[in-house]
Amino acid sequence: MAEEKKEIIRRAPAIPMKIAQLKENKESRVSIVGTVVSKNQEIASFILDDGESKVLILTNSNQDFEKVKEGQFVRVLGKVWGEADEAEVQAEVVQDFDKIDKDLYVKVFNN
């Protein structure tokens, strides 16, 4: 019996950036952090605010959408879509960052 070969698929790393940089840098995968300011049940999306800019986040599943709450601090890993000022992110991963010290995170990220 022949041994089955497994193909390893490697993803590009998610580049940490601010929401305002999404429009300038159309990186294939990004990592952004911010506060959920509103949710839209109809399209399973939410608006993420990093304190300087906002962006629409489209979730992959209702489960991801349901676990996110307004006012929650989260990190989103995903792909940037759209053109010019209409950038949006298709989320691959949404992580709860509520236990992260926001001030310390901003201080480290901005240096």
SVG drawing of the C-alpha trace seen along z (x, -y; Angstrom):
<svg xmlns="http://www.w3.org/2000/svg" viewBox="-31 -59 40 61">
<polyline fill="none" stroke="black" stroke-width="0.4" points="0.0,0.0 1.4,-3.4 2.0,-6.0 -0.3,-9.0 1.6,-12.3 0.2,-15.2 0.5,-18.6 1.4,-21.3 -0.3,-24.6 1.5,-27.6 -0.3,-30.9 1.3,-34.3 1.8,-35.9 -0.8,-38.5 1.0,-41.9 0.1,-44.0 -1.2,-47.4 -3.6,-50.2 -6.9,-50.5 -5.9,-53.7 -3.0,-51.8 -5.4,-49.3 -6.3,-51.7 -2.6,-52.3 -1.2,-48.8 -3.3,-46.1 -1.4,-43.3 -2.8,-39.9 -3.3,-39.2 -3.5,-41.7 -3.8,-41.8 -5.8,-44.7 -6.9,-45.4 -9.7,-47.6 -13.1,-47.9 -16.3,-46.5 -18.6,-49.6 -21.6,-48.1 -22.9,-44.8 -25.0,-44.0 -26.9,-40.7 -28.1,-40.8 -24.6,-40.4 -22.8,-38.9 -20.5,-41.9 -19.2,-44.5 -17.5,-47.8 -14.0,-47.8 -12.5,-51.1 -8.9,-51.3 -9.2,-54.8 -8.2,-56.6 -10.2,-54.9 -13.0,-52.4 -13.4,-49.4 -16.1,-46.9 -15.3,-43.3 -17.1,-40.5 -17.1,-37.3 -16.8,-33.8 -19.4,-32.2 -22.4,-33.0 -20.5,-31.4 -17.7,-34.0 -20.3,-36.8 -22.3,-35.7 -19.2,-35.5 -18.3,-39.2 -20.0,-41.8 -20.3,-45.5 -17.7,-47.2 -15.4,-44.2 -11.6,-44.7 -10.6,-42.1 -7.9,-41.2 -8.9,-40.3 -6.7,-38.4 -8.0,-38.5 -7.8,-39.6 -8.3,-43.2 -10.9,-43.7 -12.3,-46.7 -10.8,-49.7 -9.7,-53.2 -11.6,-54.4 -14.0,-51.3 -11.5,-48.8 -13.1,-46.0 -11.6,-42.9 -12.8,-39.4 -12.1,-37.9 -10.3,-34.5 -9.8,-34.7 -11.5,-36.9 -9.7,-36.8 -11.0,-38.2 -8.4,-40.7 -10.5,-42.0 -7.8,-40.8 -5.0,-42.6 -3.9,-45.9 -5.0,-48.3 -2.7,-51.2 0.3,-48.9 -0.6,-47.3 -0.9,-50.7 2.4,-51.8 4.2,-48.7 2.5,-48.7 3.3,-52.4 7.0,-52.0"/>
</svg>
